[in-house]
């Protein structure tokens, strides 16, 4: 296939580039490098089936020849990033999604949207299933990301219904692994960096809030299966094993053999208290569920951060 991946120099995007290149597909990677990094795609730059273009996808996207699939992964994704780039985040979720869908329509290509568990906001349903409409504060600081993704889902479904576009929506839960940025701002990069430096691990609130961490190779497999499926409605992709932030921080300290202690700071506004995917649909429709256990994934990620 010939696949366009927006945000292809980002954490998840670069792993997708690698996966599809290994399958023999041709990849066109688009990224304006606001949060993506050239080092993530350095190994592919001389690959005969890989092309990188520095492009802001909120502007018209032009690709020569046929295209089989478009994976729209362009967006700041960590709270640190979207709080620093709030308008860019809103624009890539709205204008960027519109431009990517327009390319899919023009080429008759499949379209897969990288959505997020954040569409559920601070959920009042637990675990979160795709039928849950969410509890989002549209005017809070996190609203720039949450609402951008909710709009992107609505736009994707509108193109599916009006233009009969073959679309997919992946609601991605917390994912981790090699190629995450040291200064990403999310829990695990912070914890690994602080533990290696033997600094206090910064835990928001009392650390009782929960998250579910999916290793990157499992997520990529789920996305690939979703792309090949015939499913147009949203599908949760994540690891249903739930753990508190305090527990994951202690696991990182133990893994690193660090003398670091926990440092508790104020909880950010609208920070979700619970986060756990119901992956019943993914199991049924895609035959998919995570295989990498947390300890194995943390060990692989720790080795990356040590380097």
TAZIQUI-V353594 format. One record per residue. N is the residue number from 1. RES is the residue in three letters. SS is DSSP state (H for helix, E for strand, - for the rest). Layout:
n = <N & N>
res = <RES & RES>
ss = <SS & SS>
This chain:
n = <1 & 2 & 3 & 4 & 5 & 6 & 7 & 8 & 9 & 10 & 11 & 12 & 13 & 14 & 15 & 16 & 17 & 18 & 19 & 20 & 21 & 22 & 23 & 24 & 25 & 26 & 27 & 28 & 29 & 30 & 31 & 32 & 33 & 34 & 35 & 36 & 37 & 38 & 39 & 40 & 41 & 42 & 43 & 44 & 45 & 46 & 47 & 48 & 49 & 50 & 51 & 52 & 53 & 54 & 55 & 56 & 57 & 58 & 59 & 60 & 61 & 62 & 63 & 64 & 65 & 66 & 67 & 68 & 69 & 70 & 71 & 72 & 73 & 74 & 75 & 76 & 77 & 78 & 79 & 80 & 81 & 82 & 83 & 84 & 85 & 86 & 87 & 88 & 89 & 90 & 91 & 92 & 93 & 94 & 95 & 96 & 97 & 98 & 99 & 100 & 101 & 102 & 103 & 104 & 105 & 106 & 107 & 108 & 109 & 110 & 111 & 112 & 113 & 114 & 115 & 116 & 117 & 118 & 119 & 120 & 121 & 122 & 123 & 124 & 125 & 126 & 127 & 128 & 129 & 130 & 131 & 132 & 133 & 134 & 135 & 136 & 137 & 138 & 139 & 140 & 141 & 142 & 143 & 144 & 145 & 146 & 147 & 148 & 149 & 150 & 151 & 152 & 153 & 154 & 155 & 156 & 157 & 158 & 159 & 160 & 161 & 162 & 163 & 164 & 165 & 166 & 167 & 168 & 169 & 170 & 171 & 172 & 173 & 174 & 175 & 176 & 177 & 178 & 179 & 180 & 181 & 182 & 183 & 184 & 185 & 186 & 187 & 188 & 189 & 190 & 191 & 192 & 193 & 194 & 195 & 196 & 197 & 198 & 199 & 200 & 201 & 202 & 203 & 204 & 205 & 206 & 207 & 208 & 209 & 210 & 211 & 212 & 213 & 214 & 215 & 216 & 217 & 218 & 219 & 220 & 221 & 222 & 223 & 224 & 225 & 226 & 227 & 228 & 229 & 230 & 231 & 232 & 233 & 234 & 235 & 236 & 237 & 238 & 239 & 240 & 241 & 242 & 243 & 244 & 245 & 246 & 247 & 248 & 249 & 250 & 251 & 252 & 253 & 254 & 255 & 256 & 257 & 258 & 259 & 260 & 261 & 262 & 263 & 264 & 265 & 266 & 267 & 268 & 269 & 270 & 271 & 272 & 273 & 274 & 275 & 276 & 277 & 278 & 279 & 280 & 281 & 282 & 283 & 284 & 285 & 286 & 287 & 288 & 289 & 290 & 291 & 292 & 293 & 294 & 295 & 296 & 297 & 298 & 299 & 300 & 301 & 302 & 303 & 304 & 305 & 306 & 307>
res = <UNK & UNK & UNK & UNK & UNK & UNK & UNK & UNK & UNK & UNK & UNK & UNK & UNK & UNK & UNK & UNK & UNK & UNK & UNK & UNK & UNK & UNK & UNK & UNK & UNK & UNK & UNK & UNK & UNK & UNK & UNK & UNK & UNK & UNK & UNK & UNK & UNK & UNK & UNK & UNK & UNK & UNK & UNK & UNK & UNK & UNK & UNK & UNK & UNK & UNK & UNK & UNK & UNK & UNK & UNK & UNK & UNK & UNK & UNK & UNK & UNK & UNK & UNK & UNK & UNK & UNK & UNK & UNK & UNK & UNK & UNK & UNK & UNK & UNK & UNK & UNK & UNK & UNK & UNK & UNK & UNK & UNK & UNK & UNK & UNK & UNK & UNK & UNK & UNK & UNK & UNK & UNK & UNK & UNK & UNK & UNK & UNK & UNK & UNK & UNK & UNK & UNK & UNK & UNK & UNK & UNK & UNK & UNK & UNK & UNK & UNK & UNK & UNK & UNK & UNK & UNK & UNK & UNK & UNK & UNK & UNK & UNK & UNK & UNK & UNK & UNK & UNK & UNK & UNK & UNK & UNK & UNK & UNK & UNK & UNK & UNK & UNK & UNK & UNK & UNK & UNK & UNK & UNK & UNK & UNK & UNK & UNK & UNK & UNK & UNK & UNK & UNK & UNK & UNK & UNK & UNK & UNK & UNK & UNK & UNK & UNK & UNK & UNK & UNK & UNK & UNK & UNK & UNK & UNK & UNK & UNK & UNK & UNK & UNK & UNK & UNK & UNK & UNK & UNK & UNK & UNK & UNK & UNK & UNK & UNK & UNK & UNK & UNK & UNK & UNK & UNK & UNK & UNK & UNK & UNK & UNK & UNK & UNK & UNK & UNK & UNK & UNK & UNK & UNK & UNK & UNK & UNK & UNK & UNK & UNK & UNK & UNK & UNK & UNK & UNK & UNK & UNK & UNK & UNK & UNK & UNK & UNK & UNK & UNK & UNK & UNK & UNK & UNK & UNK & UNK & UNK & UNK & UNK & UNK & UNK & UNK & UNK & UNK & UNK & UNK & UNK & UNK & UNK & UNK & UNK & UNK & UNK & UNK & UNK & UNK & UNK & UNK & UNK & UNK & UNK & UNK & UNK & UNK & UNK & UNK & UNK & UNK & UNK & UNK & UNK & UNK & UNK & UNK & UNK & UNK & UNK & UNK & UNK & UNK & UNK & UNK & UNK & UNK & UNK & UNK & UNK & UNK & UNK & UNK & UNK & UNK & UNK & UNK & UNK & UNK & UNK & UNK & UNK & UNK & UNK & UNK & UNK & UNK & UNK & UNK & UNK & UNK & UNK & UNK & UNK & UNK & UNK>
ss = <- & E & E & E & E & E & - & - & - & - & H & H & H & H & H & H & H & H & H & H & H & H & - & - & - & E & E & E & E & E & E & - & - & - & - & - & - & H & H & H & H & H & H & H & - & - & - & - & - & E & E & E & E & E & - & - & - & - & - & - & - & - & - & - & - & - & - & - & E & E & E & E & - & - & - & - & - & - & H & H & H & H & H & H & - & H & H & H & H & H & H & H & H & H & H & H & H & H & H & H & H & H & H & H & H & H & H & - & - & E & E & E & E & E & E & E & H & H & H & H & E & - & - & - & - & - & - & E & - & - & - & - & - & - & E & - & - & - & - & - & - & - & H & H & H & H & H & H & H & H & H & H & H & H & H & H & H & H & H & H & H & H & H & - & - & - & E & E & E & E & E & E & - & - & E & E & - & - & - & - & - & - & - & - & - & - & H & H & H & H & H & H & H & H & H & H & - & - & - & - & E & E & E & E & - & - & - & - & - & E & E & E & - & E & E & H & H & H & H & H & H & H & H & H & H & H & H & H & - & - & - & - & - & E & E & E & E & - & - & - & - & E & E & E & H & H & H & H & H & H & H & H & H & H & H & H & - & - & - & - & - & E & E & E & E & - & - & - & - & - & - & - & - & - & - & - & E & - & - & H & H & H & H & H & H & H & - & - & - & - & - & - & - & H & H & H & H & H & H & H & H & H & H & H & H & H & ->
